[in-house]
């Protein structure tokens, strides 16, 4: 089975591509959902994050208030790195188990991990291919502001990630999400064709 990472800059169209892949009935694991689950009360990561960042990040009922936590880590690189140190190893452990469970006779030929920080976290080594979704920085800024972020906060979040040109350089495949949804869908189909050919060639070798 081909293990593929789906990544890209924030507000780059990655979620749209992930939805298209699910429409084509490919398994896609959302690392952001995993992070949310790890930050639920009772989880080891929750206890470690609260110990590290204090009760100020908690909302009503003791749940982690993600906007409060985000405001802290996106304005401080050291604190962001500390949060990633807590979460990323746990996320990768779950991802590895998920891939292993799918990799069986009769299972899918291709499965995707949908995660924003695959390249930043050094997780590329755990994958067979990495697909990078991208759009222009101006579009990222506009999309984030449409989600309710201020221009300043949006710029902080964009700056917190690896520059998109660097992500594209490290990618095995890229999908340009700067144009119409139809164009994005066309590119997704092309990438899937390449991945299916690679998966088939590996299957024949084995």
SULLINJO-V541358 format. One record per residue. RES is the residue in one small letter. SS is DSSP state (a for helix, b for strand, c for the rest). OMEGA is omega in whole degrees, -180 to 180 (999 if undefined). Layout:
# SULLINJO-V541358
RES&SS&OMEGA ; RES&SS&OMEGA
This chain:
# SULLINJO-V541358
x&c&179 ; x&b&180 ; x&b&-171 ; x&b&174 ; x&b&176 ; x&b&-175 ; x&b&-179 ; x&b&177 ; x&c&178 ; x&c&180 ; x&c&-177 ; x&c&-178 ; x&c&-178 ; x&a&-179 ; x&a&177 ; x&a&179 ; x&a&178 ; x&a&179 ; x&a&177 ; x&a&179 ; x&a&177 ; x&a&177 ; x&a&178 ; x&c&173 ; x&c&170 ; x&c&177 ; x&b&-180 ; x&b&178 ; x&b&-177 ; x&b&-178 ; x&a&179 ; x&a&175 ; x&a&176 ; x&a&-180 ; x&a&177 ; x&a&-179 ; x&a&179 ; x&a&-179 ; x&c&177 ; x&c&-180 ; x&c&-179 ; x&c&178 ; x&c&179 ; x&a&-180 ; x&a&177 ; x&a&-178 ; x&a&-179 ; x&a&180 ; x&a&179 ; x&a&177 ; x&a&-177 ; x&a&-171 ; x&a&175 ; x&c&-178 ; x&a&-179 ; x&a&-180 ; x&a&-176 ; x&b&176 ; x&c&-179 ; x&a&180 ; x&a&177 ; x&a&178 ; x&c&176 ; x&b&176 ; x&c&-174 ; x&a&175 ; x&a&178 ; x&a&179 ; x&a&179 ; x&a&180 ; x&a&179 ; x&a&-170 ; x&a&180 ; x&c&177 ; x&c&-177 ; x&c&-175 ; x&a&-179 ; x&a&179 ; x&a&176 ; x&a&178 ; x&a&179 ; x&a&177 ; x&a&179 ; x&a&177 ; x&a&180 ; x&a&-171 ; x&a&-169 ; x&a&178 ; x&a&180 ; x&a&178 ; x&a&-178 ; x&a&177 ; x&a&178 ; x&a&180 ; x&a&-179 ; x&a&179 ; x&a&180 ; x&a&178 ; x&a&-178 ; x&a&-180 ; x&a&180 ; x&a&-173 ; x&c&-176 ; x&c&176 ; x&c&-178 ; x&c&179 ; x&c&-178 ; x&c&176 ; x&c&-176 ; x&b&172 ; x&b&-172 ; x&b&166 ; x&b&180 ; x&b&-176 ; x&c&-176 ; x&c&-169 ; x&c&179 ; x&c&-177 ; x&c&179 ; x&c&-176 ; x&c&-179 ; x&c&-176 ; x&a&-179 ; x&a&-178 ; x&a&-180 ; x&a&-172 ; x&c&177 ; x&c&-179 ; x&b&173 ; x&b&177 ; x&b&-179 ; x&b&174 ; x&b&-178 ; x&b&170 ; x&c&-178 ; x&c&176 ; x&a&179 ; x&a&178 ; x&a&176 ; x&a&-179 ; x&a&-179 ; x&a&-179 ; x&a&179 ; x&a&177 ; x&a&176 ; x&a&177 ; x&c&176 ; x&c&178 ; x&c&172 ; x&c&178 ; x&a&-179 ; x&a&179 ; x&a&179 ; x&a&180 ; x&a&177 ; x&a&-179 ; x&a&177 ; x&a&-178 ; x&a&-178 ; x&c&-178 ; x&c&175 ; x&c&178 ; x&c&-173 ; x&a&177 ; x&a&178 ; x&a&178 ; x&a&179 ; x&a&180 ; x&a&-177 ; x&a&-176 ; x&c&169 ; x&c&176 ; x&b&177 ; x&b&176 ; x&b&-180 ; x&b&-179 ; x&c&-176 ; x&c&-176 ; x&c&-174 ; x&c&176 ; x&a&178 ; x&a&178 ; x&a&176 ; x&a&180 ; x&a&178 ; x&a&-179 ; x&a&177 ; x&a&179 ; x&a&178 ; x&a&179 ; x&a&179 ; x&a&178 ; x&a&178 ; x&a&-179 ; x&a&179 ; x&a&178 ; x&a&179 ; x&a&179 ; x&a&-180 ; x&a&180 ; x&a&178 ; x&a&-180 ; x&a&180 ; x&a&179 ; x&a&-177 ; x&c&999
